[in-house]
Amino acid sequence: MNTSPVATALASLTERIGNAAKRAGRSPSDIRVLLATKTVPVEIIRIAVGRGFRLLGENRIQELRGKHGALSELSPEWHFIGHLQSNKVPDAVRFASCVESVDRLELAERLHRCLEAGDQTLDVLVQINTSGETSKYGVMPSDALALVRRIATSCPRLRIRGLMTLARFSSDETVVRPCFSTLRQTAGQIRERAIESVRMDVLSMGMSHDFEWAIEEGATQVRIGTLVFGARQFSDAHYWPAAAP
């Protein structure tokens, strides 16, 4: 029996997801776990994939490229979850099955042109800034419907599957939960418009420190890193500038 720290952490995570889903009257099977593997060595990732956690996310193209090749025989599903610069679009299209951080029409159009050249399609999530922080990427909730419509109209090779957000970085539930409920409500408003080729099946929200609240607010996918792999190489301020002292 594999008793590595990663295997133990994954077992605990599965139990906590089940408990959170139960509190929300949901099935744990409705919630996917994306393991955020930034800075995590390939040997450690292999343990997680071997335990059945096959959905992996990277926020840096160079890491995605290297790990995609190193783990190719395991055929995990790779998502790109970071801010995507236009010059990195070709690699994102090549190595990721989904880009979760589409937050502007310019990026969508760049992705679409690259997909057209290769006769491909790509799943995407639209990133929403539900916290209102200027340090965060993402379109504001009030502008989300308009952006989704424009992408659906002008970029048919992008399959919009849902929304993604990063909540405010806080241990205060009353501060964090509204970010998740806002994403759920925004998805509902878009869903009601029944835009052709647009689905709102995926709500990617919640991380190691707040995923249980996200599940209770309707998350269908949670992004887990430190809870499974241990402390990041970088401080939280590297990812959430507002957390800097």
Secondary structure, DSSP 4 states (H G I P E B T S, - for coil): ----HHHHHHHHHHHHHHHHHHHTT--GGG-EEEEE-TT--HHHHHHHHHTT--EEEESSHHHHHHHHHHTGGG--EEEE-SPPPGGGHHHHHHH-SEEEEE-SHHHHHHHHHHHHHHT--EEEEEEB--S--TTS-SB-HHHHHHHHHHHHHH-TTEEEEEEE----S-S-HHHHHHHHHHHHHHHHHHHHTT-TT----EEE---TTTHHHHHHTT-SEEEESHHHH-S-SS-HHHH-GGG--
